[in-house]
Amino acid sequence: SEDAGNLTEPVDIAVLNSIARARRWQQYIDEGRFRNMQELADKLKFNRSYVARIIRLNNLSPKIVRLFLAGKAPEGLSLTKLLQHIPEDWNEQDVEFGVAG
């Protein structure tokens, strides 16, 4: 049964934390704190592939980010799915991830 007193939708903290991390890591590179993803990965003790997949979350459309912030992302759209492939085109993202217009 649903709790009638809970008016907020559950948010996917893993996705939101990863989006924040992606933005922070890209900012580190843009500011010159690290020359590239490999240097950042070495410093953070992550492999470069993981760092690259997280940074690609910066390509998510603002609409999809807002859906995650509101707890209204399409069912099944998990961090695992997002890290597999993100189309560059925002309209293609809507189709691939099942986001209604």
N, C-alpha and C positions, 0 to 999 in steps of 0.2 A: 504494500500500500504506500501511496505517496504521502509525504509529510506536507500537509496543507500550509504549515507555517514557513516552509522553505520556498521562497519565491525566486531564488536564483538557480540558474542552470549550473550543473557541474562543469568545470573547465578542465581541460587536459593540461595539467601542470607540466608534464614532460615536454609537450609541444611548446608551450609558452616559454619555459625555461630555455629550450633549445633555440627558439627564435631570438630571445634576448642574448644568448651566448653568441649566436651567429652575427648579430649586429655589433656586439662588443669586439669580437675577434676581427671582423672586417675593419672596424674603426682602428684597431691596433695596427693593422697593416697599412691602412690609408694614412695614418699619422706618422708612419715610419718607425714605430716601436719595434716592428719586425719587418724584415725585407720581403718575406713571402710566407706562404702557408707552411713550407717545410721548416723554416726557422721557428715559427709559432708552434708547430706540432712538437718539435724537439724540446722547446722550453716547457710546454704543458705536459710533456710525456704522454702524448697521444700519437697514434700513427697518422700520417699525412692524409690518408684516405678518409678517416673519420672527420678530421678537421675540414676537409673539402666538402664532405657531405653536409656537415652542419652549416658551413658558410653558404651553401646553395639555398638554405632556407630563406636567405635574403631575397630570393627571386619569387617568393610567394606573393600573390596579389594582395593588395590592401584589403580587398573584400574577404579573402580567406582568413587573413590575420584577424580581421574584425569578428568573423564567425567564431574563431577559437577564443578570442577574448570574451565573447558573450556566452560561451558554452554552447554554441549552436552549430558546431562543425558537423558535417555529414557523418552519420554512423559508419564506423569502419575506417575513417580517415585518421590513421594513427601516425605517430612519429615514425614507426617502422616503414609504413607505406610512403610517407613523405621523403624519407631518406633514400628510397629506391630510385625515384625519378620525379623531377619537377619540370614540366614543360616551361620553356621560356615565355611563351605567349600566355597572357592571363586568361584569354578566352578558352584556350586549350586546357588550362588548369581547371576551369569550371566544368568542362566536359569530362575530363579524366577523373576528377575527384567528386563528381556528382553534386556540384553546387548549382542550385536553381538560379536562373537569371534574376 
